[in-house]
């Protein structure tokens, strides 16, 4: 499976524009495979290619690179540079020839001289690959060409690794397994493949109920070869240095220099085997990819290993606990860009390690002193991730609740009730616990009532009566006041009253306390709910970075989910998919976060389907359903969302509309009006050519703010066939940076204007649409790299179904014509979309159908 379609598209744009290109990526990143794909696509477009391969062992032999490429005249010995230049220049003259030089640092000097002369004589484009940007290849290329573009191969994104794993295994794959492959491989394709191949061969993963899941650790000795390939170029000193750092773990720079020396650190960093991060302004280093650390940590005992471990122990002391060292290194202020890098994988690893360290430390503190104070700290951390129910029950049973600080006793009861309601499904028992606690501690009666209301909102839904009651409460301290504000804001937001919630949250930006962080997240949701989508997205991204630095797992999850939902609303699909990948890479959800896990899976499935990755979308959709949560309180938390997407992309607008209305009704019954309205927003523009008219259901979800209402206005304008109003709405969406909604409005308005014979309006709308598409970020569009101009790759049945669909027939009409079921038609269409690399039915008209 080729996973670097975006890089391929970038390279082809540069090359066809006449630019020479230096492709840089670490070993295992797929440089050579990318170059082969480039060659194939150039040849299809009529560009002659001359391929040259550098081999390290032959670097000192004159003209061997050209000789191996078959570019030396037969019978010519000794070889003369003049002959070679003349022969190659003759081939390149008058054409758009491209010289492709793979592993360029290992090409001999004489061959490089010939390449330079051919470029000077014919203007042939040169494309090189190498492992490092500052090696000899880059210097040679820049010496030959004054302006050569550099294309750096970044690590694969989470979704690209997910696609690769699905392709390797052929069934649904648990996102936890994908997350572990993503973080341990650091997004390097060769390592990801080696991990999956070995794990499958040696039983470290298993197919359970149709889904591949992990059984124990993924590491196996058979992965050693892939790691050793990355280490092959290191000398003995650097090899010992990386083993030392792998065994020591994440270290601040001073300690690392003390152990291995500055020269070794700089050498390993230049080889992309060491990552520099800067938590709280403290420069630290970590071995990357993490699989390299696994390799050294699982090697057998040896004299060198014993010596290294002794040196590490002398530095830290025998009593130093490894988990405690992780605690001293609290995070990574990683690159804020959305492009993945090694820091991203290291960040996920640090978050998991820090959570494990905190959990271990707080468990030990509680075991030494089982008080409500230590128990509360332990439970907060325990509930941030997946946990064994017996552990929580043990804490509840062994912790005395009649003594201790009153606030801690009340919070312990709140956490106990929360566990009974959300983990055990015993809401009645949870409310009894809180009622008894209120009777025992009247000082905290208000706070206990507030959190009892919160459990009712999560379990049964949000009601007006709850809002009215919460609005009458006041606290005796700041904690109670913040609790009231948090739960009241939640109820208002879920009921679609974002403007009212925003008034309560205007000053919420204090992340120093747990409640403060909750209020900060709610503030972001209030921005989204009132229609300030771009501001909500920026708010979420800002707090994602803060959470990454502080390694705050729960806050990171919350703001990452918000960033994904707001990104989809803005039409920033690629950015949203990266956010969802990061969310899922964080691992199993904590207590009460099952809805967000389901929502992230459902949204990721929707975006995967939109980009034509149907097998991945199907797997993610199955996992969303497997969570057992059908709907959740916040936008996007609808397990049926992938099925709705499949129907829309296949052209079954009526079936999708029925499902949308059914899900909206279910959300409305729970009082989740914002989520109901957002269902319209999230699914708008997904291949619907003739959206159904506005309905009574739409009136029921007219919530406060400008998030949902404009979408309903578009539906009403379509029903009236009012292209003037659609043009106005398109311009408004564009001003609000909701670019997909703007494009859809312009397109619908243009089609209506054409039907009415208003050529002037149709031309204006077409111009607005073309201008918008030209200014959109290409990462938000479905990749067109590798799209074929013919349909030879389709099966006969897929081609016939696609042809009929392109000619305007509905799925039902196609099914009757071909004597097959409607579901079979949908299946053939989705497969055709994927093979043609298009996102929906409308794009079929771009192809020639006989």
Protein Blocks (a to p, Z undefined) as FASTA:
>chain_A
ZZblmmmmmmmmmmmnopacdddddehilmmmmmmmmmmmmmmnopacddddddfklmmp
ghklmmmnopacehiacddfklmmmmmmmmmgopacdcddehkllpcfklmmmmmmmmmm
nopacddddfbfkbmklmmmmmmpmbdcddddddddfklmmmmmmmmnopacdfklmmmm
mmmnnopaklmmmmmmmmmmnopacceehiacdehjfbdfklmmmmmmmmmmpcfklmmm
mmmmmmnopcdfklmmmmnojklmmmmmmnopaccddeehiacdddddfklmmmmmmpcc
dfklmmmmmmmmmmnopklcfklmmmmmgbdcddfbfbdcfklmmmmmmmmmmmmmmmmm
mmmmmmmmccfklmmmmmmmmmmpccdfklmmmmmmmpcfkgccfklmmmmmmmmmmmmm
mmnopaklmmmmmmmmmmmmmmlmmmmmmmmmmmmmmmnopcfklmmmmmmpccfbfklm
mmmmmmmmmmmmmnopamlmmmmmmmgccfkbmklmmmmmmmmmmmmmnopamlmmmmmm
mmmmmmmmnopaklmmmmmmmmmmmmmmnopamlmmmmmmmmmmnopcdehilmmmmmmm
mmmmmmmmmnopaklmmmmmmmmmmnopabdfbehiafklmmmmmmmmnopamlmmmmmm
mmmmmmmmnopamlmmmmmmmmgophpabdcdddfklmmmmcgdjklmmmmmmmmmmmno
paklmmmmmmmmmmnopaklmmmmmmmmmmmmmmnopaklmmmmmmmmmmmmmmpcfklp
ccfehiafbfklpcfklmmmmmmmmnopafklmmmmnopafklmmmmmmmmmmmnopabf
klmmmpccZZ
